[in-house]
Amino acid sequence: MIVMKVSTPLLTLLFILFPTASGFLQKVKKFGKPLQLKMSLKPAAPALMDSGKALARSGELIIDLTSSLNLYGGGLSAAGAQIRNSGDCVAQAAASCRFKTAAELVCDELREGATCLLEATDKLKLAIDEAYTDDNPALATAMERMTDSLGKAGNDLEGAGACIMLRVGVTEVGVKLEECGRALEEISKQLLYLAPEQVESKESSQRMAYAAQQMVEAANELQRLKKPTPKGKGWLKQ
């Protein structure tokens, strides 16, 4: 192999003759840097961790519910498993939020969690077909109410990861997390109707509601929204 040593004056001449080469190298240098945001994601870590844990638990309770309904192994239990996986990803993202240089890990985990929610939506649609086949229209209708909210939660979580990837401010990340939290809140209401007589349905709804609450809290931390100040002597109770 022949190696040519190019002198500094020659490199200078090349950049003068081919100015686009210099711009290209600058872009390579820019995108070769570690992924960093203008502000830290650390303030969102505690609430996001609680949200991820609660989301994972809600998915586990859906799986338990399918055992009580003799539906284990079908679409609904698969949807519950994907919701559990999504919660695990969100919790892992929260753990990475504590490190200033881990924005890329947070991005990857949030987007993986979003993928799990979108796959849960597909599994839920399969479960709907199964419920109609088993002549259980009440369960099928309850699951149909969940599909749009579940898909929206997945898309919003994907949006939060995309905001990090595009290096925008954390405020925009917070906006997407808040929208995801609102979608999870709707899912928590709909979970009650899956099997109103089963305790797993109620507990799954409660865990999902807490996941939604903590997701919104994490979003507020990133958007630097202040909590409402208690009126009167309410501050004495804090």
N, C-alpha and C positions, 0 to 999 in steps of 0.2 A: 504494500500500500504506500502511495506517495503522499506525504503530508506537506502542504504548502504553508509557510509562515507568512502571514500578511502583516505588513508594518502598519503602525498607527496612522501615518500620513496617507497611506493608500486607503485605509478604512474611511478616513475623513473625506477623501475624494469620492469614494463610492456613495457616501451619504449625500454629498452635494449633487452628484449626477443622478442618483435615484432616491429622492426624498421620501418616496412611499415606503422604502425599506425601513427607514427610521421609525415611521409611524407604526408599521407592522410590529416591529420589535417592542415598541412601547406598549402596544395592546397585549402582546404575549406576556410582557412583564406584569401588566396590570392584572390580568386574569390568572396569572400563575401564583398570585398572592393568596394566603389563607382567607377563607370567607369570614369577613368581619362586618358587624353592623355599627351604625353611628352611636348606638346606645346599648347597654347591657340588657340581656334577657333574664338576669338573675332575680329581679323583683317578682317575676311570675312563677318562680320555681316551686314554692311551697303549695300554692293553690293548685297549680297544674299537676303536681304530684298527687294531691288528694283527689283531683278530678279523674286522673288515670286509674287510680286504685278503685274508685267507686264505679267507674265505667266497666272495668274488668269484672268486678263482683256482680254487677248487673247482668253481664253476659253469662256468668257461671250460674246465676239463678234461673236464667231462661233455659239453660241446659237441664237444670234440676226439674224445672216445670215440665219439660217434655217427658221426663221419666214418670212423673205423676200422671201425665195424660196418655201414657203408653205410646208416645210419639218419638221416643229416643232413636236417633240415627237418621232422622228425616231432615227436611230443609230447615225447620225451625231450630233444631238443636245445632245444625251447622251455622245458622245465622248467629246464635248465641255464642258459639265458639269464636266466630270472627269478631264479634263485639268485645269479647274477652281479650282477644289478641290486640285489638285496637287500643284498649285500655292499657295493656302492658307497654305498648309503643309510646303512648302519651306519658306514662310514668317514667319511661327511660329518657324521653325528651326532657322532662322536668329535671331529672338528675343531671343531664348535660347542660342545662341552663345555668347551673352554678359556676360554670367555667367560661371565662371570657373568650377563649379561643375555640370553643366547641360549637360555634354557630352552625357549622356544616353538619355535625352530628344531630343537632336539634332539628334541622331542616329534614334530614333523611328520616328520622324517627317519626316526625309529624306526618310526612307524606306516606310513610309505610302504614301508620295508623289510619290515614284517610283511605288507603287502598283496602284495608281490612273492612272498614265501614261500607265501602262501595260493594265489596264482595258479599258482605252480610245482606245488603239490599237484594242482590241477585239470588241469594239463598232463600230470602224471605219470599220472593216471587215464586220460587219453586215450592215452598211450603204452602203458599196460597192454592196452587194447583192441587197439591196433595190433600188439602182440607176439603176442597170441593169434591174431589174424587171420593173421599171418605164420608161425604154427605154431612159436613160440618160447616155450614155457611156462616154461623156466628163467629167461629174462629177465623175463617177466611176473611170476613169483613173487617175484623179487628186488625188483622195483619195488613190488609190493604191500606188502612189508615196510617200505618207506620212507614210504608215504603218511601213516600215523598220526603218525610222528615229525616229518615235515615240517610237517604241519598243526599239531601241538602247538607246534613252534618258532615258527611264525607267530603263533599265538594268544598265546604268552608274550611275544613281542616287542611285539605290540599292547598287551598289558597293561602293559608297561614305559612305553610312550608315554602310555597312559591315566593312569597314576599321576602322571606329570609334569603332564598337563593338569588333573588334579584337585587339584594343589598339595599332595600328600602328601609325607612325608619321603622322602629319597633311599634310606633303608633298604628301603622297599617297592619302589622301582625296582630296587634290587639283587637283591631276592628274585626278581622276574620275569626279570631278565637271567640269573640263575643257572639258573632252570628252562629258559630258552631254551638256555643252554649245554649242559645235560644232554641236551636233545632233539637238539641238533646232534651230540653225542657218539654217540648211538644211530645217527644217520644215517651218521656216518663208518664205523661197523662194517658197516652194510648196503650201503654203496657198494662194498665189496670183492667182493660177490657179483653185481654187475651184469655184469661180464665179467672173471672171475678171471685169464684169460690175457692181458688187455690192460694195459699199463703205465699208461694213462690212468686206469683204474679204481682202481688202487692209489694213484697220486699224488693223485687227487681225494679219496680217503679220508683220506690224510695231511693234506692242506690243511684238510679239514673237521674233523679231529680237533684241529688247531692252532687253528682258529677257535673250536671249543668250549672249549678250554682257556683261551684268552684272554678269551672271554666270561665264563667263571666267575671269572677273575682280576679283570675289571672289576667284576663283581658283589661280589666280596669287598672291593674298595676302597670301594665305596659302603656296604657293611654293616660296614665297619671290622673285618673279621675278620683276625686276626693269622696269619701263616704259622707252621706248626709249627717250633719251635726244634730244630735237630739235637741229637741226644743224644751224649754222650761227647765225643770230639774232632772230631766232624763239622763244628763251626763253623770249624775251621782251614782247611777246604777252600773256604770261601766267599770 
